[in-house]
């Protein structure tokens, strides 16, 4: 009997340890990013997840995948279908799928990604039609990048005429309509393809926020840039989690995710982008990129060309179930100014 006991007790102890280990097993969240590892989006996504780890007393562990699980246009579906747990994408990369979010992409919205991101999140939170467009994923937040600029390899851009005769890469969404209204020759391509397109001369320019020159190593390629007060355009993004993964989380972890979603995440992502924009502007100056500021006449000409786009967008947004899109846009602009 004593021999049996001496054998059985360690076995029981091991079984207990195994059960305890299973009970305390970490929840692993896989992260995917289609921009470089040093890009503010990749870094901020990792920082958000690290904060979640800390907030949940290490119940959650984040695993950044070494490469993107999908090309940028397929990222929404990759998250929805469970190929990865957490990622982000540009809604405009899938034309026609997201219409209401173009509210955040009009010209001259503001000079701060943080302000536009928080305002965008507030509009999203009270707009069911916008939420309907994102069914299938758990939206952690919507956000925007900083004010859009014009970059090119050929000449300074000081008026509408200077835009003609050049080929530009754009990301899609409302910027497609804006550029066409200005008579630009544009092609829709994801941001990571910019270096190859510009370095090989397939494209002469690109529309980007300042941050992208450093992130995509364009400082030795682009020679000229033009800034606009409030940005020539903006780009809407969504930061998201696989819905089934979110639903499977224990209540305390869900609560932590919820507390770190919405305006919390929008502010975090926008603030990080503003910091990257400021750094890249200095980087561009050091690299000798010539920067021009659009004057009042240029801004007026752009305004006259792009103002009619609001009517077309409002009609399309109404067809998607959005109530009074023009009022929502006016409220959005007012919210940005307050922020």
C-alpha positions in Angstrom: 0.0 0.0 0.0 2.8 2.4 0.9 4.4 1.8 -2.5 1.2 2.5 -4.2 0.7 5.8 -2.3 4.3 6.9 -3.1 3.6 6.4 -6.8 0.0 7.8 -6.9 0.6 11.1 -5.1 3.1 12.5 -7.6 0.8 11.3 -10.4 -2.1 13.1 -8.9 0.0 16.2 -8.3 1.1 16.2 -12.0 -2.5 15.8 -13.1 -3.5 18.8 -10.9 -0.6 20.8 -12.4 -1.8 19.9 -15.8 -5.3 21.0 -15.1 -4.1 24.3 -13.5 -1.9 24.9 -16.6 -4.9 24.3 -18.9 -7.0 26.7 -16.9 -4.4 29.4 -17.0 -3.4 29.0 -20.7 -2.9 32.3 -22.4 -5.3 33.5 -25.1 -3.2 34.1 -28.3 -4.2 36.8 -30.6 -2.6 36.7 -34.0 -1.8 40.1 -35.7 -1.3 40.8 -39.3 0.1 44.0 -41.0 0.6 44.8 -44.7 2.8 47.8 -44.1 6.4 47.7 -43.0 7.4 46.6 -39.4 8.5 50.2 -38.6 5.3 51.8 -39.9 3.2 53.6 -37.3 0.3 51.3 -38.0 2.2 48.1 -37.3 3.9 49.6 -34.3 0.6 51.0 -32.8 -1.2 47.8 -33.4 1.5 46.0 -31.4 1.4 48.6 -28.7 -2.4 48.3 -28.4 -2.0 44.5 -28.0 0.8 44.9 -25.5 -1.4 47.2 -23.4 -4.2 44.6 -23.6 -1.7 42.0 -22.3 -0.9 44.2 -19.4 -4.5 45.1 -18.7 -5.5 41.5 -18.6 -2.6 40.5 -16.3 -1.0 38.5 -19.2 -4.1 36.4 -19.9 -3.7 37.5 -23.5 -0.6 37.0 -25.6 -0.1 38.7 -29.0 1.7 37.1 -31.9 2.7 39.4 -34.8 2.9 37.3 -37.9 6.1 37.6 -39.9 4.2 38.5 -43.1 0.7 39.7 -44.0 -1.9 37.0 -44.3 -3.4 38.8 -47.3 -2.8 41.6 -49.8 -4.3 44.9 -48.4 -7.6 44.6 -50.3 -8.3 41.2 -48.9 -7.5 42.0 -45.3 -11.1 42.6 -44.2 -12.2 39.2 -45.4 -9.0 37.6 -43.9 -10.1 38.9 -40.5 -13.8 38.0 -41.1 -12.9 34.5 -42.1 -10.5 33.9 -39.2 -7.2 33.7 -41.1 -5.9 36.2 -38.5 -7.4 37.7 -35.3 -6.5 41.4 -35.5 -5.6 43.7 -38.4 -6.6 46.9 -40.2 -7.4 48.0 -43.7 -8.4 50.8 -45.9 -12.1 50.6 -46.7 -11.5 52.2 -50.1 -9.3 49.3 -51.2 -12.4 47.4 -52.1 -14.4 49.8 -54.3 -18.2 49.9 -53.8 -18.1 47.9 -50.6 -17.8 50.8 -48.2 -19.7 54.0 -49.1 -20.7 55.6 -45.8 -17.1 55.7 -44.5 -16.2 58.1 -47.4 -17.5 60.8 -45.1 -14.0 60.9 -43.6 -12.2 61.3 -47.0 -13.3 64.7 -48.3 -10.9 67.6 -48.9 -9.8 70.0 -46.2 -11.1 68.1 -43.2 -8.3 68.9 -40.8 -4.6 68.9 -40.1 -4.6 66.3 -37.3 -5.1 62.6 -37.7 -6.0 62.4 -34.0 -8.8 64.9 -34.3 -10.3 63.4 -37.5 -9.9 59.9 -36.1 -11.8 60.6 -32.9 -14.5 62.6 -34.8 -14.8 59.7 -37.3 -15.2 57.2 -34.5 -18.0 59.3 -33.0 -19.8 59.5 -36.3 -19.4 55.7 -36.7 -20.7 55.0 -33.2 -24.1 56.7 -33.9 -24.5 55.7 -37.5 -26.1 52.2 -37.9 -25.6 52.2 -41.7 -21.9 52.6 -41.2 -21.8 49.7 -38.8 -23.8 47.6 -41.2 -21.1 47.9 -43.8 -18.7 46.3 -41.4 -20.8 43.3 -40.5 -18.8 40.1 -40.0 -16.0 41.6 -37.9 -15.7 43.2 -34.5 -14.8 46.8 -35.2 -12.3 48.0 -32.6 -12.2 51.5 -34.1 -12.3 53.5 -37.3 -9.6 56.1 -37.9 -7.9 58.2 -40.5 -4.4 59.1 -41.6 -3.0 62.7 -41.6 -3.8 65.3 -44.3 -3.2 64.0 -47.8 -0.5 65.6 -50.0 0.6 65.3 -53.7 4.0 63.9 -54.4 5.7 63.5 -57.7 9.0 62.9 -59.4 8.7 65.5 -62.2 7.8 69.1 -61.3 6.3 71.4 -58.7 2.5 71.4 -58.5 1.1 74.8 -57.9 -2.2 74.8 -59.7 -4.7 72.4 -61.4 -2.8 72.7 -64.8 0.3 71.3 -63.2 -1.5 68.1 -62.3 -2.2 67.3 -65.9 0.0 65.0 -67.9 1.3 63.0 -64.9 0.3 59.5 -63.8 -0.6 59.1 -60.1 -1.1 56.1 -57.8 -4.0 56.5 -55.5 -5.4 54.2 -52.8 -9.1 54.3 -53.7 -12.3 55.5 -52.0 -13.2 59.2 -52.2 -9.7 60.2 -53.3 -10.5 58.4 -56.6 -13.4 60.8 -57.2 -11.5 63.8 -56.0 -8.5 63.1 -58.3 -10.8 62.5 -61.3 -12.7 65.7 -60.7 -9.3 67.5 -60.8 -8.6 65.9 -64.2 -5.8 63.7 -62.9 -4.7 60.5 -64.6 -4.9 57.9 -61.7 -4.5 54.2 -61.0 -5.8 52.4 -57.9 -2.9 50.6 -56.2 -2.2 49.7 -52.5 0.3 51.9 -50.7 3.1 49.2 -50.5 3.4 49.1 -54.3 4.3 52.8 -54.5 8.1 52.3 -54.4 8.2 50.0 -57.4 5.6 52.1 -59.3 7.6 55.3 -58.9 11.1 53.9 -59.1 10.4 52.2 -62.4 8.6 55.2 -63.9 5.3 53.4 -64.2 3.8 56.2 -62.2 5.0 59.8 -61.9 3.5 60.5 -58.5 1.3 59.4 -55.6 -1.2 60.9 -53.2 -0.1 60.2 -49.6 0.2 61.7 -46.1 3.6 62.9 -45.2 4.4 59.8 -43.1 4.4 57.6 -46.2 7.6 59.1 -47.7 9.6 57.7 -44.8 7.6 54.5 -44.3 7.8 53.4 -47.9 11.3 54.8 -48.5 10.4 57.3 -51.2 12.7 60.1 -50.2 15.2 59.3 -52.9 12.5 59.0 -55.5 10.0 61.8 -55.1 11.3 65.3 -55.7 8.3 67.5 -55.1 5.4 67.7 -52.7 2.4 70.0 -52.3 0.5 70.5 -49.1 -3.1 71.7 -48.6 -4.7 73.3 -45.5 -6.7 70.5 -44.0 -5.4 68.0 -46.6 -6.3 67.5 -50.2 -8.1 64.3 -49.1 -8.1 61.8 -46.3 -8.3 58.0 -46.0 -10.6 56.0 -43.8 -9.3 52.9 -42.0 -10.9 50.2 -39.9 -9.0 48.5 -37.0 -10.8 45.1 -36.4 -10.9 41.7 -34.7 -12.3 38.4 -35.9 -15.9 38.3 -34.5 -15.7 34.6 -33.4 -12.4 35.3 -31.6 -14.0 38.2 -29.7 -17.1 36.2 -28.9 -14.9 33.4 -27.4 -13.1 35.7 -25.0 -13.8 35.4 -21.2 -16.0 38.3 -19.9 -13.0 40.1 -18.2 -10.9 40.0 -21.4 -13.9 41.2 -23.4 -14.4 44.1 -21.1 -10.7 45.0 -21.5 -11.0 44.9 -25.3 -14.1 47.1 -25.1 -12.4 49.6 -22.9 -9.6 49.8 -25.4 -11.8 50.1 -28.4 -13.8 53.1 -29.8 -12.3 56.5 -29.1 -9.4 55.0 -27.1 -8.0 53.1 -30.1 -8.9 55.9 -32.6 -7.0 58.4 -30.4 -4.1 56.1 -30.1 -3.8 55.4 -33.9 -4.4 59.0 -34.9 -1.9 60.4 -32.4 0.7 57.9 -33.6 0.1 59.0 -37.2 0.5 62.7 -36.3 3.8 61.9 -34.7 4.9 60.0 -37.8 3.8 62.8 -40.1 5.9 65.4 -38.1 8.9 63.1 -38.3 8.5 62.5 -42.0 8.2 66.2 -42.8 11.6 66.7 -41.2 12.9 63.7 -43.0 11.7 65.0 -46.3 13.3 68.4 -45.7 16.6 66.7 -44.9 16.3 64.6 -48.1 15.8 67.7 -50.2 12.2 67.1 -51.2 10.8 70.4 -52.4 7.6 71.3 -50.6 5.1 73.9 -51.8 2.0 75.1 -50.0 -1.2 75.4 -52.1 -2.1 79.1 -52.2 -5.7 80.5 -51.9 -6.3 80.4 -55.6 -5.3 76.7 -55.8 -7.5 75.8 -52.8 -10.4 77.7 -54.3 -10.0 75.9 -57.6 -10.0 72.5 -55.9 -13.0 73.4 -53.8 -15.0 74.4 -56.8 -14.2 71.1 -58.5 -14.8 68.8 -55.5 -17.8 70.4 -53.8 -20.2 68.7 -56.2 -18.9 65.3 -55.0 -20.9 65.7 -51.8 -24.2 65.3 -53.6 -23.1 62.1 -55.3 -21.8 60.6 -52.1 -24.9 61.6 -50.1 -27.1 59.9 -52.7 -25.0 56.7 -52.5 -24.9 56.8 -48.7 -28.7 57.2 -48.5 -29.0 54.1 -50.7 -27.0 52.3 -48.1 -29.4 53.4 -45.4 -27.6 56.4 -44.0 -29.9 59.1 -42.7 -29.2 62.6 -43.8 -25.6 62.2 -45.0 -25.1 65.9 -45.6 -26.0 66.7 -42.0 -23.7 63.9 -40.8 -20.8 65.4 -42.9 -21.5 68.9 -41.4 -21.6 67.5 -37.9 -18.4 65.6 -38.6 -16.6 68.8 -39.7 -17.9 70.6 -36.7 -16.6 67.8 -34.4 -13.2 68.0 -35.9 -13.1 71.8 -35.3 -14.1 71.3 -31.7 -11.3 68.7 -31.2 
